[in-house]
Amino acid sequence: MKEIAWHSMATADDVMRELGTSKEGLSPEEAVKRLAQFGPNALTPAKKPSFWLKIWVQVNNVMIWILLTSCIIVAGLQQWIEMGLILAVVVINITIGLMQEGKAERAADAIKAMLSASANVIRGGKRFAIDADQLVPGDIVTIKSGDRMPADMRVVEVANLQVLEAMLTGESVPISKNLKPVPEASGLGDRKCMLFSATTVAAGQGMGVVCLTGDAAEIGKINRLVSEVKSIKTNLVIQMEILGRVLVVIVLCVAVSAFLLAFLYANEDATMAFKSAVAIAVAMIPNGLPALVTIVLSFGTMRMAEENAIIKSLPVVETLGSLTVICSDKTGTLTKNEMTLVALRTACAQYDVTGVGYAPEGKFKTNPEGKEMEDEALECMQELLIGTMLCNDSNLDYDGKNTFTPVGAPTEVALITGGLKAGLHYDNVKAAHPRVHSVPFESEHKFMATVHAPDTKNDPRRILYVKGAPDRVLPMCSGQLTGDSLAQIKSHEQAPLNEKYWEKAQEQLSSKGLRVLAVCRGAIEDSDDISELDPVSLRKRVPSLTFVALLAILDPPREEVIDAVKIAHTAGISVKMITGDHALTGLAIGKMLGIAGNNSVITGPEIDAMSDEQLAGIVNNCNIFARASPENKLRIVKALQEGPGPLGPMDGDDEDDDGVPEDFKRTSQMLHAEAKAAGVANRGRKANNSLVPSGSRHIVAMTGDGVNDAPALKAADCGVAMGITGTEVSKEAAKMVLADDNFATIVTAVKEGRRVWDNLRKLLIFNLPVNFAQGFSIWWAYIVGFDEAPLTAIQVLYVNMVTACTMGMSLALEPAEPGVMDKPPRRVGKRLLGKLVMWRCLFVCALVVILVLSMYYWALQTIAGTADQILNKARAEAFNVLVFCEIGYCLTTRYIKMSTFHPRVFTGNPIMFVTMLLTLGVQFLITYTPGLQWFFNVPDGMDGVQWARAFVCMFVVYFVVEIEKKLVDPIMIPFIYPCFGFMGKLVPAYFKYKPEEDEHDKVSNVRRSSLVGGPSCELPSDLGGDKPMNATRTSHTYGVAIGRVSAVRTGSGKMMDTGSASMTRQVCVGTHSRDSAYGHPHSSRANLPPLA
């Protein structure tokens, strides 16, 4: 069927005419014919990989191949114990990987589970129930309260029909449906004449004509998006693959050289030379590293679970620490999802109400003085709010402890809470003023009315209260209260109605994103027949009611979120709100949270009208997106992921890491040149860093709770679902679930993610030198001419699999280092094996090799006894020196660059000292226990002098590394790191992070090249070039304009006017949205030096 905007057709009759049906429904024959034409009303399942393909995906990993190869080799050498241990590590890693598979499949399955099982249809004039998958376009469906929509339908008849669409639109309250068409470009939340599959009827009843079924329905589109979106390969996975490649080459090179040394230099036969080479290779392979990485991530997930962040995919723990943008839903995440009365406007003044949520905890204050109201003034508030509690069909349940549960419409419950804050008792008010008649709320009329028995014997007239939309209530009024005193409020006298005052007051409150209701009251004579009161008769009555007040309601932000946003900004993380709510409401919440930035808001229909290039050009400069559809959310996430990235320096730019990439230096120079040529002020900075793109793309977290969020949750680097209000669809599509639905938990998880990354680096800094030292100790033994290797195979494997893993696990428990949330986010592709890590590995490896071989030689020269006894004792000493060096080195590795000569070393991780003592104890046990002596090839133990030398070596390693920490920045960086940089340029691309590893970077590289003019672009003369630069050139890619801008150049080269719609809000003159950039006003790094 052709694409038709069913919501924009003039009448339901036109829709039925287009579909070839009527209110009598399709004939049974026509229904069968259409079922064959359109297929069943079901979602197409995604193609699922086979079990063996999943196994292959897990096995096809460099680190796994290394382990399998070493397993085969040691099996060939008949070292069965070693083989079993290595094989166990492989099985554990593959099992963990398989457990992470299939989330996309489960997300699609969860969507199917939300579909209605049956539907009440009218066919051939008869009403009956059928299976929902038998529905076809043109079917007439009847619905009532509690039903789930079986398909997308246009409303034909409606009676107070309210539908919960939060799962699709993010609207926190039921949507009142009507028959009125809306413009074709309207967002889902504004299509009030449409009913969407899988949404639920909250109240009322109606009839609809089926327009779209199966994959063509809105939920079908979401299902297709979820199935098509590819999961992101995390930086940790990429870095571990690169590490595996590097290790393979290093181990092969050392093994081949060892074979040649043994065969040619030591005159061993080929078989023995091969065994020696294999022994060295196995010694150097970090067999326990994959397990240690898994353990570090697992510890991270456990710690996050304690903070209400449940991780579903282990690598995401590291990804959290790399986040540059958090895209959050508004309702329930940034806000509490509990409507709250925040202001009361009378004819004389405005009164603010404090407190958040349904709990009646808060005060009434005068505006603008902010003075808390006394008891006498509170009596006035009580009198004003009596009508809001009486003209109310909802309730607020209290469990007697701490939980207040809303029953009914959220806005009405907010009014009840407001009355309780003023000191009213809901049950007492209801009992004192019994209801004798009511006019229920209907979406067509937008008001509710109740009639109550007289409250005094002196006035026999009954009291009428009306509550609803101000534009519907005002015409019913003839006057307003004369004042705010208790006597004036209770009096039946009226002041003349000032309609302009109330209209302006409503406009002011609405402009702040507040939902505004009006309440009025009046008297009904005893002789009047109230049984005939209905919406029509109330509107036709002669205006006689008294306007009481305007009530402003909002779902306010969580108090802890405000602090969390500040922490995120300090950490260089931008926070963006993507909501299905109205633009003004989103902007109001954004201002309260401090994320409004330049106060720009982009709506879903505006995004629909943009190309991908246009969206990429403005997405960094806007933090609030309203009326967003599922496709809008997905496009926003992809635009952020495809670049440009965050602005300003990033973690990874330091010389002891990777330094600033050359292409970013070039971009920096180009933009600085443009700024200088155009005369853009630098606002007192040495360089305008707000113009400098520092990352190829953003690392994006996306929160959501509805079905509509599922595609964006899956596409994001870290999809975050809500544990309390979230649908099963969103939970399955996400990689993390918030057990408390609180945005602040995400920021806590970011801190944990940064801690995990630091601990992974510590793990490599600790583990690799120890493994290399084992292999190189044997390798250098051939060089210096030792007859026997200083270490045996079982000793090497023990250090590799037991002591290194045990000490590594203690490093996994290290707390976050001071200032971890004061650093900028990590650059995309920052290496685990940075320059500092590589230098430390080489330095410590050399130090440990020297100590092991020296002590081995010393023992051979000084120990008395038979040749076997001397060799056994010398090997025992080399073995214990290696382990003791591990212990000393592990302690100093607690801080990568900070000194451990500080009291802080004794706090934060008691497990470290337990592990050290345990390792020492085990070494004594191995050395002196008969069975263990034989197993570990130390049958003759060690004497006291040997133990003394081992302890001395432990302290030598500790103190030498501490001294190296002090000297690494002032002395070693200027001389050693340039050598690493030079060698890095010679390393093949196979061993580097390549943008091709990340699909998003393919796009961002193209955009970056177009920004700077491509590889052949020449610099202006003041930066070493000889070509002047066009000062009026506009960069759409980075949302940066130099000079006075009235247009933005799109990706196709056309000029787009910025003076209309929202685009005029998005273009900055030589600047960047301060809240979305790294140079946020809260950030302590806003004035960093230039990158180039």
N, C-alpha and C positions, 0 to 999 in steps of 0.2 A: 504494500500500500504506500502511496506517495506520502511524503512528509507534509503534514498539515498541522498548523497551529490551532489545535482544537479549542484552546482557551480564548482565542481572539475572535472566534465566530460569533456573530451577533446574538443568536438565540440558540437554546437547546434544540428547538425545532429544526434549525438550519443544520445542526450537527447530525440529528437523526436522519434528515433528508439526505445528507452527504453519505451517511452509512447505510442508507436504504432500509431503514427500520422505522418503527413507531412505538408508542407506549404499549401497544399490544405485544410487542416483541417480535422476534423472528419466527418464522414457521420452523417446525422440526426439520423439514427437508433442507431449508436454507442453512440452518445451523450445521447440519452434517456436511453440506457442501463447503461452507466456510472453514470448518475444522480441517478439512482436507487441504484447503487453499492456504490457510495461515498456520496450520500446525497447532499442537496443544499449547495451552497457556502455561508453559513451563520454561525454566531457564536452561540453556544449553550448557551441559557440564564441560569443564575444562579438561584438556587432555592430561592424563596423569602418567608420570614416568614409571617404568617397571621397577620392581625391587632391585633387580640386578643392575639396572642403570644407576639407581641411587647408591648402591655399593661401589660402583666404578667411580662415581663422582667423589666419594670419600677417599678412595684409594689413590686416585689420580692427583696426588699432592706430593711435592718434592720431599717434604720432611718424612712422609710415610714411605716413599720409595727408598729413602736413605735407611730408614729403620728396617724395612724388609730386606734390603740388600745385605746389611750387616747381619741380620738374622740368618739368611741363607749361608753367608760365609762362615759364621761361627758354628752353624750346623755341619757344614762340610769339614770343619776342624774337630767335630765331635765334642764341642763344648756345650752340652745339652742344657746345663743350668743357665748359662748366659743366653742361649737361644730362647728358653722359656720366658725369661724376664723381658727380653726385647719384644717377643711376640705378644705378651700380655699388654705392653704399652700400646702396640699397634691396635689390638682389639678394643681397648678402652677408648682410644681416640676415634676409631671408626664408629663405635656404638654411640658416642656422644654426638657425632656429626649426624647420624641417622635420626637421632631424637629431635634434631632441629629441623629436619626435612618436613615437607608436606603442609606447611602453614597456609600457603596459598590455597591448597586444595580444601583445607578445613574452613578457610574463610568463605570460599564459594559454597561449600556445603551449608555453612551457617546461614547464608543468604537464602538458600532454598528453604531452609527450615522456617523462615519467617513468613513464607507465603501462606495464604489462606488455604485451608483444605477443601472448603465447600463454598457454594454461593447460592443465594436465593434469586432465581431468575424468573422472568415472565417470557414465555414462548407460546405463541399462538393464543394469547389471551389468558393462559393458565399460569399460575404461580406455583413453583415447586423448587426443590433443592437439587443441585447437581454438584459433581466434583468440580473444583475450581479449574482444573486443567482442561475442562471441556468448554470453557468460555471462549467465545469468538467475538471479534469486533461487530458491534450492532446489537449485542445482547442487552436487554434491560435488566438491571440488578436492583433489588431493594435492599436497604441497609438500615440498621438500627443500632442503638447504643450497645457497645461491647463488640460489634462486628469488626473483623479485619477486612480491609478492601482486597478483593480478589484480582483486580486489574486496574489499569488507569481508566478513569471514567470522567465524562462531563456531567455535571449536576443537571438533572431534569426537574426534580421536585425537592424541596427542602423544608424542614420544620425544626427550627432551632438546632440545626446540625452543626456540631463542633467536633473537629478531628485533631487527634494528636499526630503532628507531623515532625516532631523533634528529630526522629531518626533520619529524615530526609533533608529538612531545612534548618535545623538547629533552633527553631522557635521553642521557647520554654513554656508557652501556654497553648491551650487548644485553639485552633483556627476556626473561626465562624465562617461557614460556607454560604454562598449565595449564588444567584443565577447570572450575575453581571459579568460580561466579558471583560478582558483586560488586554492591553497592548501585546502584540506578538513578542516583543523583547522582554517582557516581564519575567522576573525570576520565579522559581518554584514557589517561594513563600508568598508571592503576591497573586498567585493563580487561585483565587478563592472560589472559582467556579469549577475547579477540577478536583478529583479524588484520585489519590495515588496508591498503587498496589502496596500492600503490607503495612499501610498506616491504619490506625485504630480509631473507631468512632468513640468519642468521649461522652457525647450527649446528643439527644435528638434522633431524628430519623430522616430518611430521604430516599431518592431514587436516582440512578445514574445510568447512562448509556456507555457501554464499553467502547473505548476508542483504540486502546493499545493493549496488547497482550504479550506475554512471554518476554523475549529479549527486547522487544520494541518498547516496553514499558520503562518508566524511569528506573525502577529497581533492576530491570534487565540490563540497562545501560551501565549501571554501577557494577553488576556482576561481570559484564564484559570487560570493564576497565580493570577490575581486580584480577581477572584472568590474564589480561594482556600486560599488566605492569610487571616489569622484571625487578627482582630484589637486587639491592645494591651490594656489591662486594666491598666489604669493609677494608679500611686501610690496614688493620691488623692482619687480616688474611693475606693481603698483597705483600705486606712487609715480611711475613713469615715465609711466603713463597720465595721472595728475593733472598732472605737469609738462607733458606735451604739451598738455593742455587750457589750462593757464595761458599757455603760449607762444603758442598760437593766438590767444587773446583779445588778448594784449599786441601781437603782430605786426599783427593786423588793426586794432587801435585806432591804432597808430602809422602804419600804411600809409594808412588813411583820412584821418587828420589831415595826413599828408604830401601826399596828393593835393589836399586842400582848400587847403593852404598854397601848393602849386605853382600851382594853378589860380586861386585868388582873390588870393593875396598876391604871388606872383612873376609873375603874368600869363602863365603858360605855357598853351598850348592843351591841350585835354583829353588828346590822345594823349601828349604829352610829360609831362604831369602824371601820367598813368597809369604811364608808364615809370619816372618818378622814384619813385613810390610802390612799384612792384614792386622796384626796385633796393634801396630801404630794407628792404622785407620780406625779400628774399633775403639781405640783409646780416645781418639780425637772426636769421634761422633758423639754429640750430646744426646745420648739415647733418652735421657729423662727430660729433655727440654720440652717436647710437646706436652707431656703430662704436667710439667711444671706450669706451662702457660695455661693449660686447662684449670689447674688448681688456683692460680692467681685470679683467673676470671670467675671461677666458682666462689672463691672467697668474696670477690666483689659483689656477686649476685646475692650472697647471703647477707652481706652488710646492707645492700640496697633493700632487700626484703624487710630488714628490721626498720627501715625508714619508709616502708609502704610502697616501694618501687619493686615490682616483680618482673624480673628479666626472663624473657622467653628464648633469647638467642645469645649465647655466651659472647661472641665477638662484639655485640652491641655495647657491652660494658665499656670497652675501649672507645667506641664511637662517641659515646656520651661526652667524653672528655674533649672531643674535637669540635663540638658543636659551635657554630657561629651564628645560627639563627634558630629561635624556637617559634614556630607558628602554632598559636594556641586558639582553640575554640573559646568562646566567651562564657557561655552558660555552663555553670557547674564546675568550671576549671579556674578561670580567672575570677568568676563570681561564685556565690554560694548556691545559686539556683534556688534561692528562697526570696520571693518578692517581699519588699520591705517598704513601709510607709516612711518616707524621708522628709516630707514637708507638708505643711497645712497652710493654705492661703485663705485668709478671711477678708472682709471688706476693709479692715483696719491695718492688718499686719501679716507678716509671714512668720511661721514658727517651724523650726527645724526639729527633726526627730533623730536621735542617735540610736546606735545599736544595729546589728546586722542579723538578718534571718528571722525565723519564726519564734525564737525564744523571746519572751517579753522582758528583755533586758535593755534598757535605754532610757533616755531622758528627753523632755521637751525643752527647747531653748529658743530664746528670742532671736530674731534675725534683724539686723546683722550683728547685734551686740554679743550674741553667744552666751547670754546670761541664762543660767538654769532657772526654770520656773518654780516658784514656791507653791505651797499647798493650795492657797486661795486661787492662784492662777490656774493650777491644775484642775480645779473644779470646773473652770470655764472650758478647758479642753475636754473634760468628760462630757459636758453638756453638748459640745459641738460634735462629739464622736458617737453619741448614743445612736443617732440615725444610721451610722455606718455599720453598727453591730446588729441593729434590728432589720435593716434592709439587706439581709445577708442569708444565703442558703448554705454556707460552708461552716466548718467547725475546726477546732484546734484541739487535738487529743494530747494529753500529758500523761506519761507513764509513771509519774510520781518520783522520778529520779532526775534525769537530765535531758530527756528526749521529748521534743514537741513535734507531733506528726500532723501535717495538714490534711484535712479532709475536704475535698471540693476544689473550687477555683482558687489558684494561687493569689490572685489579686484580692479576693474577698478575705482569704486567710490573713493577708497582710494588714487589712483593716481591723480585723479582730485583734491581732498582735498590737497594733497601734492603740486600740482602746484599752488593752490590758496594761500597756506602758503608762497610760494616763491614770490608771487606778480603777478602771471599771472592772466588774466581774461579769463575765459573759452570761452565765446562767441566771444571775440575779437580774440583769437587764432584761433578758428574755421573759423571765417570770413576771416582772413588774409591768411589762408592756406586751401582753399576749397578742399574737398576730390573729387577725380575723379575716384577712383576705390578702392575696398577693397577685402580682402580675409578673410572671417569670421573664427572665432576660431572653431576648431574641435578637439574633445577629442583625435582622432587618431593621429593628427599632433602636438597638444599642442602649437600652436602659431597663431597669428593674424597679418595681414599685411594691410596697407593702403597706397595709392598713392595720393599725393597732388600736386596741381598746383605749378608752380615755385614761389619762394618768392621774386626774384629780376629780374630786366630786364636784368641784366648782364649775368645771368646763365639761359638759357632757359630750362634746364633739370628739370624734375619733381623729387619730393623727395619721397623716399620709406621708410616707418618706419615699423619695425617688432618688435613685443613684444611677449614674451612667455617664455617657459622653457629654461634655459640656455643651456642645452645639445642639444636642437633643434636649438637654435639661433646661437651658436658658429660656427657650421660647415658652416654657410652661410657667415661668415665674413672672410675678408682677412687682416684686420688691426684693429687698435683701435685709439682713439683720442690721439693726441700728448701731450696733457696737459690739465689743468683745467682753464687756463686763457680764457677770453672771446674771444680773437682773435683765440686761438687754437681750441676752441669748434666750432666757426663759420667756421673755415678753413676746406677745403675739403681734406687737407693732412692727410695721415695716418702714424701711427707708426706701426712697425711690431706687429702682434697679439701674445700676450703672453698667450697661452692657459692654461699653468700650473698655472699662476697667477690667472686667472679667475676661474679655477676649485677649487683652494685652497680657494679663497675668497668665492665662493659659499658654499663650505664645512663648512667654519667657520660660516657663517651666518645661514646655515641650522642646524648646531649643537646646535644653540641657540633656535631652535624651530621656526625660522622665515620662512615664505613662500617667496621664492626668484624668481624674474622675471628678465629677461634680456631685454634690449632695444637696437636696433641698427638701423642704417640708411644708406641710399645709394642713388645714383642718377640713374635715368632712362632716357636714351636718348629719345629725342623727336621722333625719328624714330621708337622706340620700340612699339610693339602692346601690350598694357597693358590689353586688353580685354581677353587675353589668360592666364593671371596670375592666378594661383591656387596653392594650397599647394604642389602639386607634381612638378610643373614646378619651383617653388621657391627653392625647395630642390635640384633640378637637375641643377640649374644655377651654373655657375662658381662662387666660393666665391668671393665677391666683396664689401660686406657691411662693414661699420665701427662700431665696438663695442663701444657703448656709456657708459653704466653703468649697474650695478646690483641694483635692487630695492628690499629692504627687507620689508615685510609687516607682520603685526601681529595684532591680536585682543587683545590689551593690557589690563591689569587688571584695574579695576576702582580704582581711587586714594583713595576714601573713604574706599575701601575694605581693603587696606593695613593697615590702622589704626584700622579697625574693627578686623582684624585677631590678631593684637597685643593685643587688649582688650580681645579677646577670650582666647588667651594664658595666659594672666594674670589671667583670671578667671578659669584657669585649664581646658579649653575646647580645645580638639584637633580638627583641621580642616583638612579634607581629601578631595581631588579632585577626583571625579569619572567621567570620560569623555569618549566620543566616539571618541575623536580626537587622533592624533598620540602621541606617547610617548614623543618624543622630545619637541613637542609643549606644552604638559602638564607640563613637567619638567621645561621648560623655564618660564612659567607663575607661577609655584610653587615657583621657586627661587625668582621671583619678589615679590611675596606675603609673602615670609618668611615661607612657609609650606613645602619646599622640604625635610626638615629633613636630612636624610642620603643620599639624592639624588637617592633613589631607586624608580623604576617605575615597576609596575606589569601590564601586559597586559591581556586582556580578554582571549586569548588562553592559557596563562600560568595558569590562574585561572581555566579554564576548565580542565586542566591536574592535578589539585590538589584535594585531598580529603578534606572533611570538617575539619578534624583535622589539616591537613597541612595549610589550609587557616587560621584557628584560630590561629595557631602558628606564623603567619607572619603579620596578618592584623593590629596589633598594631604598627608594626615597619615600615610600609610603608604608606605614605600619598598621593601618586599619583597613580591612577589606570587609565590606558588608554585602548582605544579600547574595552570598557566594553559593554557587551550585557545586555539585561534586566535580564537574569538569573544571570549574574555576579553581577549586582548591588544588586539583592535580596540576593544572597549568602553573599556578603560583609556585608550588613546590619545585616543579621542573625548571621554571625560569630561574629560581634561586640556585638550583643545582648546576645549571648549565652556564652560570656566570653572568655578569662579573661577580667576583668574590668579595670578601670583606675588605674594608679600607684600613690603611694604617699598618704598622709593623705587626708581625705575628710570631708566635712561638715556633722557632725553627730558623729565624733570620740571623741568630747569633753565629759568630764565627766558629764556635765549638759544636754547632749543628751543621746545617747545610748551607747557611748563608742565604742571602736574597737571590732568587733565581734571576738569571741574566735577562729573561724576557720581561720580568717585572721591573728590573732596573731601567730597562729601555722605555717601558711604558711610563715610569715615573719621570724620566727625562723629558719625554714628549709632552706630558701634561704640564710639567713645570714650565716648559717653554711656551706653551699656549697661554698659561696664566700670566707669564711675564710679558708676552707680546700683547696681550689684551689689557694689561694694566690692572689685573685683579689683585686686590689687597690681600696680603697674607695674614692679616689679623694678628700681627706681632710675632708670627712664628718664623723660624729660620726657613722653613719650607712648608708649603701648604699640603700637609700630609693627608688632608681630607680628600685630596684629588688622586691619591696614589692607590691604585688597586694592588692589593697584596696577595690575593689568593685567586686561583683559577676559577674556583666556584665556592659556594657555601656548603657547609655540612648542616643539614636541616633536620630538626626534630619537628614532628607534626602531631598535635594532639587531636583527639576526636572521640566521640561516643556513639555516633549514629551510623547507620548503613551508608549514608552519604559520605562519610569520612573514610570509608574503607580503601578506595583507590589511592588517595593521598597518603594514608597511613602506610600502605605497602610500598609506595614509591619513595617515601622519605627515607633518609639514612637511618633515622630512628623513629618509627611510628609508635606513638604513645596512646594507649586506650584507657578509658575510665573503668575502674573496677566496680564501682557502685552503680552508676547510671548507664554504663556502656552496654551496647548490644553485643551479643556473641559474635556477630560479624566483625565489629571493630576490634574485639579482643583477639580474634584469630588472625586478622590482618596485621596487627601491631606486633612490635618486637618487645615492647615493655607495657606493663599494665600498672596504673596507679591505684593502689588499694583504697586510698582516701580521696581520690578525684581532686587532688590539690596541686596546683601549679608549682607551689613552693617545693614539692617533693621532686620535681624535675630538676630544679636548681641544686638540690641536695645530691641528686644522682649525678649531675655534671661534676660536682666536686669529687665524688667517688670515682667517676670515670677518669678524671685527671690523676687521681691517686693510683689507679690501676695502671695507667700508662707509665707513670714514674716507676712503679714497682716492677713492671715488665722490663724497663731499661735497667733497673738495678739487678734484675734476674740475669739479664744477658751480660752485664758488666761483671757479675759474680761467676756465672756458670761457664762462659766461654773461655776465660783465662785458665780456669781449673782444668777443663777438658783439653785445651791446647797444651797446657803444661804437662799433662800425662803423656800425650803423644810425642811432644818435642823432647821430653826427658829421655824417652827410648831412642828417638831419632838422633839426639846429640850424643847419646852413649856410643853410637857407631862412629860419630865424627871424632870424638876424643879417644876412641880406642878401647872402651871397656869390653871385656870378654862376655859379660852377661848383662842383660837388661836390668835396670834398677827396680823395675816393677813387673809383677806377673799379671797375666790376663785377668784373674779373679780379683786381684787388688784394684786393677783399673776399673773393672766393672762395678765393684763395690763403691768406689769413690764416685763413679759416674751415676749410678742408679740410687745409691743410698745416702751417702753424706751430702752430695751436691743437692739432691732433691730435698733432704731434710732441712739443710740450711736455707735452701731456696724457698721452702714453704714458710720459714720464719720471716723472710723478706717480703713474702706475699701479704703478711699481716701488718706491714709497716703503715703507720698512719700517714695522712697527707702532710707534706712538708709545709712549713709556714709560708703564707703568701700564695698558695696554690691557686686561689681564686682572684688574685691580683694580676695574674699573667694573662696575656692575650691568648686566643684560641690557637691550636696547632695548625700549621700550614698543611694543606692537603698534600699527602705524599711525604710528610716528614718521616725520615728513616728511623727505625729502631737502632740501626747501626750507624749512628751519626759519627762525626769526627771524634768527639770526646769518648764515645763508647769504643771505637776502634783503637784509639790511642791507649786507653786504659787497659784494654785487652792485651795489646802488645806489651805494654810496660809491665803489667802484673805477671803475664805469662813468662816473660824473660826473667823477672825477679824470682818467681817460684822455681823455674827450671834451674837457675843458678844455685838456689838453696838446696833443692833436692839432690842434684848431682854432686854438689860440694859435700853435703853430709854423707852421701853414699860413698864417695871417694874417701872421706875422712874415716868412715867406719871400716872400709876395706884396709886402710893403712894402719889402724890402731887396735883393732879387735884381734885377740888371740884365739886360737883354736884350729880345728880342721878347716879345710877349704869350704866344705858344705856349711859348717857352722858360721864361718866368717860371711859367706854369701847370704845365708838366711838372716843373720843379724843386720847386715848392711841393707838388705831389702826391707826388713822390718823398720829400720830407721828411715829409709826413703819413703816408705808407705806412711809412717806416722808423721814425718815432716810435711808431706803433701797435705794430709788431713789437718794438721795444726795450722799450716799456712792458710788453708780454707777458713778456719775459725777466725784467725786474726783479720783476714781480708773481709769476711762476712760482716764483722762488726763495723768496719770503716765504710762499707758499702751502704750502710743505713742512710747515709746522705751522699748524694752523688758529688756535690761540690762543697757543701757546708762541712765544717770541721766537726768531728765527734769529740774533740777536746772541750766538752761542754756538758753541764749537768743534764741537758735534754737527752743525752744518750742513754740515761738510766730510766727514762720514762717512755710511755707510749707503746712499748712492745715487750712485755715481760717474757713472751714466748721465745724471743731471741736468746735470752740468757739461759732459759731452760734447755733450749736446743743445743747451745754451746756446751753446757755441762753434760748433757746427755751424750753428745758426740764424744767428748773427752772420756766419759765413763765407758762407752762402748769400745773405744780404742784400747783402753786398759784391759777390758774383758777379752777382746780378740787376741791381744798380745799374750795373755797369760792363761787362758782357758784351753785345756788340751785339745778338745775336738775342734774348736774354732782356730787354734794355732795351725792345725794340719790343713783345714779348709782354706785358710787365707795365706798359706805358705809362709808362716812365721813360727816355725816349730821351736826355735830357740829363744824367743822373746827378745827383750832389750835390757841393757843395764842402766844404772842411774845416770851415767854421763850422757848416754844417748837420749834419755828423756829430757835432760837439761838442754841439750842442743836443740831438740824439737821445740821446747817451750821458747827458747831464744829466737828461733826462726819465726814462730808465731808473732812475737812482739816486733821483730824486724819488719815483717810484712806490714803490720799495722802502722808502725811509725813512718816507714818509708812512703806508704801510700798517702798518709796524712800530710807529709811534707810535699808530696807531688801535688796535692789539692791546692796548697798555698801557692805553688810555683806555676801551675798550669796556665793561669790567665796572664800574669805579667811576663813570663819568660817563654813558655812553650808554645803558646798560641802564635806569636809572631814568626816563629821559626818552623814549627812542626806542621801546623795546620795548612799553610800554603802548599806544603809537600803533598798532604792528603788531597788538597784541591786539585793540584796538578795531576796526581795519579788518577783522581776521579774522572778527569776528562779523557783519560786513556782507557778507562774501563768500558767494555762493550755494553750496549744498551740493555742486553739481556739481564744484567745485574743491577739495573736501575729501575726506579719507579717511572713508568712511562704513562703519559696521559691516556694512551690507548688502553691501559689497564682499566680505565674508568670511562664508561660510555659518555658520561656528562662532560668530561674534559675534551672530548672530540669537538663538541659544539663550542665550548668556551674558548678553545684555542683558535677556532675560526673567528670568533667574535673579537678576541684579543688582537689577532693579526689585522683585522679590518680597522680596529681602533688606531693602531700605531702605523698604519700604512703598509703593513706587510714587511717581509724581510728586507726589501730593498729601500724602505723609507729612509730618507736622509735627514740627519739632525740639522737644526738651524746653526748659524755660525757661532752663537754664544755658547753652544754646547759641543763645539768641536766640528760642526758640519759647515757646509757652505751654501745651504739653501734656506731662504727665509720661509717661515711657516705662516699659513693663513690664520690670522688671529680670530677670524669669525667662524672657523670650523666648529661644528657642534658634534659632540659625541653622544649618540643615543645609547650606546652600549653601556656606558657607565653613569647615565643619568646626570651628566655634567655638561653645563653649557658655559662657554666663556664669552663674557661681554653681555650685552643686552639681548635677550632671547625672546623671539615671538613665535618661533616654530621649532619643531624637532624633526630631524631627518630620520626617516624610517629605514628599515633594512632594505627596502626596494629602491631607495634613493629619492622617494617622493617627500615633499615637505608637508608635515601635518600641523595644522594650526593649533596653537596651545592656548588660545584665548577663549576656548569654549569647554563646556562640560567640566570634567575633573582634571583635564590635562594641564590646565594652567596652574594647578596646585602642585604638579609633580616636578616641574622644571626648576632647578635651583641655579642661581648665578654663581658659578665658581664655588659651589659648596655641596654638601651632602647631608641628607637627613641626619640630624645629630643623634637621634635615638636609634637609628638603624645602622650607624657607622661605628667603627671601632673607636673613633674619637668622640665618644659620648661625654656629655658634660660631667657625668659622675665618675668618669674614668680618670685614674691618676696618670694615665699615659697619653693625655690629649696633646701634649707638646713635645712629642718625641722628635729626634733629629730626622732629617730626610733619609730616604732609603738609598738614594744615589746622588 
